[in-house]
Amino acid sequence: MTEMLGKYTVGKQSKGESAGKSGSSSSNYDVIGRDLLTPDEVRKMDNSKCLIFIRGFDPIMDDKFHTLESDEFALSTSLGMYDGKKEKDEAYEEEQVHFYIDAEGEDALEKSYRYQLENYGGIFKESNVFSHLEATQDGLYKIPFEYGGYMLKYESGQVEVLPAFDLIGMNRIHAGGAVLSKIPVCGYYEEEMYTELSEDQAKELFILRNRMTPAKRNVL
């Protein structure tokens, strides 16, 4: 600690006299270095004081700040735990997942299936949507027509397709603070004809702007 504090300079004056018939006197002034605080002085410091070291600045002796007794600490404690962006995003996702998993009613079920498909690339087996999927002759499952499909564009036009899901490919994922069973989308049905899609192709097709609504059906 003494080495960190460094030294400061003090002046030292000394005088000398000699007695006798030819007595003389002399006076000397020297500059010497001294520890800013000796180890003994550091140990004897008032308990209410502290030493502060900041890069690029001289050491500082100041009064101790009692954080736990300050008004600012009391105020921050009353506001509760601080949630950063990550924590807020996780809380929002958890709220969304549980809302859509428990969805009831045709309109809510449609929103639930869209949310799961577009955000997670499949349908959660734990969601109410799963019990409304229609089994196909290919051993797959598809979304009921009344929930709406997605618009697939060809060079010669466009057509509505319904996403298909493969129960065999089910896997466990973390979502909304829970471990859920996801049945991945594997392709689509155009009427009764099934077409398989890669994961990247599915991500490009099953997005918000391609959603088919009753209004869009009227112009097909």
C-alpha positions in Angstrom: 0.0 0.0 0.0 2.8 2.4 0.9 4.5 1.8 -2.5 1.2 2.5 -4.3 0.7 5.8 -2.5 4.2 6.9 -3.5 6.3 9.6 -2.0 6.3 13.4 -1.5 9.2 15.8 -0.9 9.8 17.7 2.3 12.5 20.4 3.1 15.0 19.7 5.8 17.0 22.6 7.3 20.0 21.9 9.6 22.3 24.3 11.5 25.6 23.7 13.1 27.8 25.8 15.5 31.3 25.3 16.8 32.5 26.8 20.1 35.8 28.3 20.8 37.9 31.3 20.1 37.2 31.1 16.4 33.6 29.7 16.6 31.6 29.4 13.4 28.1 28.4 12.4 26.6 26.9 9.3 23.1 26.3 7.9 22.0 23.7 5.4 18.7 23.1 3.5 18.0 19.8 1.9 15.1 18.3 0.0 14.3 14.7 0.9 11.6 12.2 -0.1 9.1 10.7 2.4 6.3 8.1 2.0 3.0 9.7 1.6 1.8 7.4 4.3 3.9 4.9 6.2 2.6 1.4 6.9 2.0 2.5 10.5 0.0 5.5 9.4 -2.1 3.4 7.1 -3.0 1.1 9.9 -3.9 4.0 12.2 -6.3 5.6 9.7 -9.7 6.6 10.9 -12.1 3.8 10.1 -14.5 6.3 8.4 -11.8 7.1 5.8 -10.7 5.2 2.8 -7.9 5.4 0.1 -9.0 5.6 -3.5 -6.8 4.7 -6.5 -7.8 5.8 -10.0 -5.6 5.2 -13.0 -3.9 8.5 -14.1 -4.7 10.4 -10.9 -3.0 10.9 -7.5 -4.3 8.8 -4.6 -7.3 10.2 -2.8 -8.3 10.0 0.9 -12.0 10.4 1.3 -15.0 9.4 3.5 -16.4 6.0 3.0 -19.7 5.7 1.2 -22.1 3.3 2.9 -24.0 1.9 -0.1 -26.5 -0.2 1.8 -27.5 2.9 3.9 -27.9 5.4 1.1 -31.2 6.8 -0.2 -30.3 5.7 -3.7 -29.9 2.1 -2.7 -33.2 2.1 -0.9 -34.9 3.5 -3.9 -33.3 1.0 -6.3 -34.3 -1.9 -4.0 -37.9 -0.7 -3.9 -38.0 -0.9 -7.8 -37.2 -4.6 -7.7 -34.8 -6.8 -9.7 -33.4 -5.2 -12.9 -34.3 -7.0 -16.1 -31.9 -6.5 -19.0 -32.8 -6.9 -22.7 -32.1 -10.6 -22.6 -34.3 -11.2 -19.6 -37.1 -9.1 -21.1 -37.0 -10.9 -24.4 -37.1 -14.3 -22.7 -40.1 -13.2 -20.5 -41.9 -11.9 -23.6 -41.2 -15.2 -25.5 -42.5 -17.3 -22.6 -45.7 -15.2 -22.4 -46.2 -15.5 -26.2 -45.6 -19.3 -26.2 -48.0 -20.0 -23.4 -50.6 -17.8 -24.9 -50.5 -19.5 -28.2 -50.2 -23.0 -26.8 -53.4 -22.6 -24.8 -55.3 -20.8 -27.6 -59.0 -21.7 -28.1 -61.5 -20.8 -30.8 -61.0 -20.8 -34.5 -59.5 -17.3 -34.8 -57.2 -17.9 -31.8 -56.1 -21.3 -33.2 -55.3 -19.8 -36.6 -53.1 -17.2 -34.9 -51.5 -19.9 -32.8 -50.6 -22.1 -35.7 -49.2 -19.1 -37.7 -47.1 -18.0 -34.7 -45.6 -21.5 -34.1 -45.0 -22.2 -37.8 -43.4 -18.9 -38.6 -41.3 -18.6 -35.5 -40.3 -22.2 -34.8 -40.8 -24.1 -38.1 -43.4 -26.5 -36.8 -46.3 -27.1 -34.4 -45.9 -28.0 -30.7 -47.5 -31.3 -29.7 -48.5 -29.6 -26.4 -50.5 -26.9 -28.2 -54.3 -27.1 -28.8 -53.5 -26.7 -32.5 -52.1 -30.2 -32.6 -55.4 -31.8 -31.8 -56.9 -30.0 -34.9 -54.4 -31.2 -37.4 -55.8 -33.5 -40.2 -54.2 -36.8 -40.8 -53.4 -37.5 -44.5 -53.0 -40.7 -46.5 -49.3 -40.1 -46.6 -49.0 -40.6 -42.9 -48.5 -36.8 -42.4 -50.6 -34.1 -40.9 -51.9 -30.9 -42.4 -53.5 -27.7 -41.3 -57.4 -27.5 -41.8 -58.4 -25.5 -44.9 -60.5 -23.1 -42.7 -57.3 -21.9 -40.8 -55.8 -20.6 -44.1 -52.7 -21.6 -45.9 -49.9 -19.8 -47.7 -49.5 -18.4 -51.2 -47.1 -20.2 -53.4 -46.1 -18.2 -56.5 -45.4 -19.8 -59.9 -44.2 -18.1 -63.1 -47.7 -18.6 -64.5 -49.6 -17.6 -61.3 -50.1 -18.4 -57.7 -51.9 -21.1 -55.6 -52.8 -21.6 -52.0 -51.0 -24.5 -50.2 -51.4 -26.0 -46.7 -48.4 -26.8 -44.6 -47.8 -30.4 -43.8 -46.1 -31.8 -40.7 -44.2 -35.0 -40.0 -44.7 -36.6 -36.6 -41.7 -38.9 -37.1 -39.4 -35.9 -37.2 -40.6 -34.6 -33.8 -37.9 -33.2 -31.6 -37.6 -31.5 -28.2 -36.7 -27.8 -28.0 -36.5 -25.1 -25.4 -39.2 -22.4 -26.0 -40.8 -20.0 -23.6 -38.9 -21.3 -20.6 -40.1 -24.9 -21.2 -39.1 -28.0 -23.1 -41.7 -28.7 -25.8 -42.1 -31.3 -28.5 -42.0 -29.7 -32.0 -43.4 -31.5 -35.0 -41.5 -29.9 -37.9 -43.1 -28.7 -41.1 -41.9 -31.0 -43.9 -43.7 -29.7 -47.0 -47.1 -28.6 -48.3 -50.3 -29.9 -49.8 -51.7 -28.4 -53.0 -55.2 -29.9 -52.8 -54.3 -33.6 -52.4 -50.8 -33.5 -53.9 -47.9 -33.4 -51.4 -44.6 -31.7 -52.1 -41.6 -32.0 -49.8 -39.6 -28.9 -48.8 -36.1 -28.4 -47.4 -35.8 -26.5 -44.2 -34.6 -23.4 -46.1 -37.5 -23.6 -48.6 -40.0 -23.9 -45.8 -38.6 -20.8 -44.1 -39.0 -18.8 -47.4 -42.6 -20.0 -48.0 -44.2 -19.9 -44.5 -43.8 -16.2 -43.7 -46.1 -13.4 -42.9 -46.3 -11.8 -46.3 -47.3 -15.2 -47.9 -50.2 -15.8 -45.6 -53.5 -16.6 -47.4 -56.5 -14.9 -46.0 -60.2 -15.1 -47.0 -59.8 -11.7 -48.8 -56.9 -13.0 -50.9 -58.8 -16.2 -51.7 -61.4 -14.2 -53.5 -58.9 -12.9 -56.0 -57.3 -16.2 -56.9 
